[in-house]
Amino acid sequence: MDQQAQEMFLNFILERVQEGKEDEAKEILTENFKKLTEGTFSQEDIQVFLPKMISLLKPEKLEEVAGIVKQFAGEFGL
């Protein structure tokens, strides 16, 4: 995932997190983008990432974000 795609994904997610949770979400996403870039992002990372992100999202946005995350994971064979 190139820098522009990462930025778009980051903005998409940040628009859907609960008020006041944006910094935490950005930190989690940035850490995972770094692992993707380094080639060290794993299935285990996904298992840790998903519950954290779900807890930060607005409840009414869960289904929308889940669809995008599945598409994203599929592109990387995860």
N, C-alpha and C positions, 0 to 999 in steps of 0.2 A: 504494500500500500504506500503510495507516494505521499509526500508532504501535503499536497493539496487535498487529497482524499482524506487524510487523517484530520486535517483542519475542518473539512466539511462534516465528517462523522462526529468530531468533538462538538462542533456547534449544534448539530442535530440533537445530540444527547443533552447538552447543557440547557437547551431550550425546554427540555422535558423533565428536568429534575426538580425536586421540591425547592421552594424558596429557602435560601440559606445553605443549601447543600452543594452549590456549584463548585466551590473550591475543592471539596472532597472528591467530587466526581471527576473534575479536571485532573487531579493528582493520580487517581486510579487509571484513567484513560492514558495519560501521558506515560505512566510506568509501563503499561501494556504495549503502547506504540513503540516504546524503546525496545522491548523484547521482540516485537515483530520485526523491527529494523535489523536487530542483531541476529535474528533467526532462532531465538531461544524461546519463543512463545509456544506453549504446550497445552495439551488437553487439561492438565492439572491447573494451569493458569486460568483457563476458561471456567473450571469448576470453582475457583476462588472468586474470579471476576463477577460472574453472573449474580450470585446472591448479594454481593456488595452493591452492585449497580441497581438491582431490583429494589433494594431497600431505600435507595436515594431517589427513585423515580416517582413522579406523580402517579397515583393509582390509575387514573384515567388514561395514562399514556403507556401502560405496560404492554398492551397488545400491539400497539404500533411499533414500539421499540423492539419487541420480541421478533417481529417479522423482519426488521432490518438486521438485527443481530444474526438471525439464521441465515439470511442472504450473505452477510459479511463472512460468517464462519464457513459457509459452503465454498466461497471463492478461494479460501485458503486451505480447503480440505481438512477442516477441523471438526 
